[in-house]
Amino acid sequence: MHRPYPPPDSSHVMHQTWHDLLFMHWRVPAESLRQHLPTALPLDTFDDSAWIGIVPFRMSDVRPRFLPALPWLSAFPELNVRTYVTLDGRPGVWFFSLDAGNPLAVWIARAWFKLPYFTADMHIVHTGQGRIRYTSRRTHPGASPAEFAADYGPVGDVFDAQPGSLEYFLTARYCLYTTDRHGRVLRAEIDHPAWPLQSAEAEVRCNSLTDWLGIRLPDGRPLLHFSRRIEIVAWALEPVGWPTR
């Protein structure tokens, strides 16, 4: 089984398809991340190291279960900054920010999934031979400025991350965590096939996505992986804990 625990028995509430993902990961000091997390949500580490990820991609067929996709709402670029947490034996993702190129989708996601979504001016161009040119500039009113620009693409054959490997730790995450306005920790389960991963290469022209967090990314090349396409389903948020923060 590719996931560490079974999916929920209840029906999912949302469907999405993700395309042309670049996973960029840096090893960073745990305290630089832990200070931004709720105290009730433990930071997850691999070989005693914490990791921060930046993931540009585009979404399509974003829709509630049993409803059709809408052309003006269901397809847009997204760019997230994330780290990894675990609670009750369920490894998941904590998002520091999620930039998206659709203002209405941002409003819905902030209200429904209580995630730190921000509107951004985003462009994706396929430049040939499977490569993507990706640019994003945050435009959300009152938000800290953040920009990203990179050319990237896959190299090598597709592979499945093996349990126990760093690639599995970074990508085999079948839930997300967030908090509501009262500080209560919430979890939403997701499900999808095993990631079809490839090694990747990237030329980053601009990246200020972590500046507002006070996190300086290490110099040197990040760990890079690419995934061409995956379909996911998501469940509704459920409360799982009360932080003391």
C-alpha positions as CSV (number, residue, x, y, z in Angstrom):
1,M,0.0,0.0,0.0
2,H,1.4,3.4,-1.0
3,R,-0.2,5.4,1.8
4,P,0.7,4.9,5.5
5,Y,-2.9,4.5,6.7
6,P,-6.3,3.8,5.0
7,P,-8.4,6.6,3.5
8,P,-11.6,7.6,5.3
9,D,-14.7,5.5,5.0
10,S,-16.9,8.5,4.4
11,S,-17.4,10.2,1.0
12,H,-14.9,12.8,-0.2
13,V,-16.2,16.3,-0.8
14,M,-13.8,17.6,-3.5
15,H,-11.9,16.6,-6.6
16,Q,-8.8,18.2,-8.2
17,T,-6.2,17.4,-10.8
18,W,-2.7,18.7,-10.4
19,H,-0.3,19.2,-13.3
20,D,3.5,19.9,-13.8
21,L,4.5,20.0,-10.1
22,L,8.0,20.9,-9.1
23,F,8.9,19.8,-5.5
24,M,11.8,22.1,-4.3
25,H,13.1,21.1,-0.8
26,W,15.7,22.6,1.5
27,R,17.0,21.2,4.8
28,V,16.6,24.0,7.4
29,P,17.0,24.4,11.2
30,A,14.0,23.0,12.9
31,E,13.5,26.1,15.2
32,S,13.2,28.4,12.1
33,L,10.0,26.5,11.3
34,R,8.7,25.4,14.7
35,Q,8.2,29.0,15.8
36,H,5.6,29.4,13.0
37,L,3.6,26.3,14.0
38,P,0.8,25.8,16.6
39,T,2.3,24.3,19.7
40,A,-0.1,21.3,19.5
41,L,1.2,20.3,16.1
42,P,4.6,18.6,16.1
43,L,7.1,19.3,13.4
44,D,8.1,16.2,11.4
45,T,11.7,15.6,10.7
46,F,13.8,13.1,8.6
47,D,17.1,12.0,10.1
48,D,16.7,14.8,12.7
49,S,16.4,17.4,10.0
50,A,13.5,19.7,9.2
51,W,12.5,20.5,5.6
52,I,10.8,23.4,3.8
53,G,9.3,23.0,0.4
54,I,8.2,25.3,-2.4
55,V,5.8,23.7,-4.9
56,P,4.7,25.4,-8.1
57,F,2.0,23.7,-10.3
58,R,-1.3,24.2,-11.9
59,M,-4.7,22.8,-11.0
60,S,-7.7,21.8,-13.2
61,D,-11.1,20.1,-12.6
62,V,-11.3,21.7,-9.2
63,R,-14.9,21.0,-8.2
64,P,-17.1,19.7,-5.4
65,R,-18.1,16.1,-5.6
66,F,-21.0,15.4,-8.0
67,L,-20.8,18.9,-9.6
68,P,-19.2,19.8,-12.9
69,A,-16.0,21.9,-13.3
70,L,-16.6,25.6,-14.1
71,P,-14.2,27.1,-16.7
72,W,-13.9,30.4,-14.7
73,L,-13.2,28.7,-11.4
74,S,-11.8,25.2,-11.8
75,A,-8.4,25.8,-13.4
76,F,-5.6,28.1,-12.2
77,P,-1.9,28.1,-11.2
78,E,-1.0,27.5,-7.5
79,L,2.3,27.9,-5.7
80,N,2.7,26.8,-2.1
81,V,5.3,27.0,0.7
82,R,5.1,24.1,3.1
83,T,6.6,22.0,5.8
84,Y,5.8,18.7,7.4
85,V,4.0,17.9,10.6
86,T,2.4,14.8,12.2
87,L,-0.3,14.3,14.7
88,D,-1.9,11.0,16.0
89,G,0.3,9.0,13.6
90,R,-0.9,10.9,10.5
91,P,1.9,12.7,8.6
92,G,0.6,15.8,6.9
93,V,1.4,19.1,5.4
94,W,1.4,22.6,7.0
95,F,1.2,25.5,4.6
96,F,2.8,28.8,5.3
97,S,1.3,30.3,2.1
98,L,-0.6,29.3,-1.0
99,D,-0.6,31.7,-3.9
100,A,-3.2,31.2,-6.6
101,G,-4.1,32.9,-9.9
102,N,-7.9,33.0,-9.3
103,P,-9.3,35.5,-6.8
104,L,-12.6,33.7,-6.4
105,A,-10.9,30.4,-5.8
106,V,-8.7,32.2,-3.2
107,W,-11.8,33.5,-1.4
108,I,-13.5,30.1,-1.3
109,A,-10.3,28.3,-0.2
110,R,-9.7,30.8,2.7
111,A,-13.3,30.4,3.8
112,W,-13.8,26.7,3.4
113,F,-10.4,25.2,4.0
114,K,-9.1,28.0,6.3
115,L,-5.8,28.1,4.5
116,P,-3.5,31.1,4.0
117,Y,-4.3,31.6,0.3
118,F,-3.2,34.8,-1.5
119,T,-4.1,36.2,-4.9
120,A,-1.2,36.5,-7.3
121,D,-0.5,37.4,-10.9
122,M,0.7,34.1,-12.3
123,H,1.8,32.8,-15.7
124,I,2.8,29.4,-17.0
125,V,4.4,28.8,-20.4
126,H,5.3,25.4,-21.8
127,T,8.6,26.1,-23.6
128,G,9.0,22.7,-25.2
129,Q,10.6,19.4,-24.4
130,G,8.5,19.1,-21.3
131,R,9.8,22.3,-19.6
132,I,7.8,24.9,-17.9
133,R,8.4,28.6,-17.4
134,Y,6.6,29.7,-14.2
135,T,6.2,33.2,-12.8
136,S,4.2,34.5,-9.8
137,R,3.9,37.9,-8.1
138,R,1.6,38.2,-5.0
139,T,-1.0,40.9,-5.4
140,H,-3.2,40.1,-2.3
141,P,-4.3,43.3,-0.5
142,G,-2.4,43.8,2.7
143,A,-0.2,40.7,2.2
144,S,3.6,40.6,2.4
145,P,5.2,40.8,-1.1
146,A,6.4,37.6,-2.6
147,E,7.7,36.7,-6.0
148,F,8.9,33.5,-7.7
149,A,10.2,32.8,-11.2
150,A,11.7,29.6,-12.5
151,D,12.2,27.4,-15.5
152,Y,12.0,23.7,-14.7
153,G,11.3,20.2,-16.1
154,P,11.9,16.5,-15.5
155,V,15.0,14.5,-16.1
156,G,15.2,10.7,-15.8
157,D,12.6,8.0,-15.6
158,V,9.4,7.9,-13.5
159,F,9.7,6.1,-10.2
160,D,7.7,5.5,-7.0
161,A,9.1,6.7,-3.7
162,Q,9.8,3.8,-1.4
163,P,8.6,3.9,2.2
164,G,11.4,5.0,4.5
165,S,13.1,7.1,1.8
166,L,13.5,10.9,1.9
167,E,11.4,11.2,-1.2
168,Y,8.6,9.3,0.5
169,F,8.8,11.4,3.6
170,L,8.5,14.6,1.5
171,T,5.7,13.6,-0.8
172,A,3.6,10.8,0.8
173,R,1.4,13.1,2.8
174,Y,-2.3,12.3,2.8
175,C,-3.7,15.1,4.9
176,L,-3.2,18.8,5.5
177,Y,-3.4,20.7,8.8
178,T,-4.5,24.2,9.5
179,T,-6.2,26.2,12.3
180,D,-9.4,28.1,12.7
181,R,-9.8,31.6,14.1
182,H,-10.0,30.2,17.6
183,G,-6.6,28.5,17.2
184,R,-8.1,25.0,17.0
185,V,-6.1,22.5,14.9
186,L,-8.0,21.1,11.9
187,R,-7.2,18.2,9.6
188,A,-8.4,17.5,6.0
189,E,-7.7,14.0,4.6
190,I,-6.8,13.6,0.9
191,D,-6.2,10.6,-1.3
192,H,-4.5,9.9,-4.6
193,P,-2.3,7.3,-6.3
194,A,1.4,7.0,-5.5
195,W,3.2,10.0,-6.9
196,P,4.8,9.4,-10.3
197,L,8.1,11.1,-9.5
198,Q,11.0,12.1,-11.7
199,S,14.2,13.8,-10.9
200,A,14.1,17.4,-12.0
201,E,16.3,20.4,-12.9
202,A,15.4,24.0,-12.4
203,E,16.8,27.5,-13.1
204,V,15.4,29.8,-10.4
205,R,15.4,33.5,-11.5
206,C,13.6,35.0,-8.4
207,N,12.4,33.6,-5.1
208,S,11.3,35.7,-2.2
209,L,8.5,33.4,-0.9
210,T,10.1,32.8,2.5
211,D,11.3,36.4,3.2
212,W,8.2,37.4,5.2
213,L,8.8,34.3,7.5
214,G,12.3,35.4,8.2
215,I,13.6,32.1,6.8
216,R,16.7,32.3,4.7
217,L,17.0,29.4,2.3
218,P,20.4,27.7,2.2
219,D,22.6,28.6,-0.8
220,G,23.2,25.6,-3.0
221,R,20.9,23.5,-5.0
222,P,17.6,22.3,-3.5
223,L,16.4,18.7,-3.8
224,L,14.2,18.7,-6.9
225,H,11.5,16.3,-8.0
226,F,8.9,16.6,-10.8
227,S,5.4,15.0,-11.2
228,R,3.5,15.4,-14.5
229,R,-0.1,14.8,-13.3
230,I,-2.1,13.3,-10.5
231,E,-5.8,13.3,-9.5
232,I,-6.7,13.8,-5.9
233,V,-9.8,13.8,-3.7
234,A,-10.2,15.7,-0.5
235,W,-12.4,15.4,2.6
236,A,-13.9,18.1,4.8
237,L,-11.9,19.6,7.7
238,E,-12.3,18.0,11.1
239,P,-11.1,19.3,14.5
240,V,-8.2,17.3,16.0
241,G,-6.7,19.4,18.8
242,W,-6.5,22.7,20.7
243,P,-3.1,24.4,20.7
244,T,-2.0,26.3,23.8
245,R,-0.6,29.1,21.7
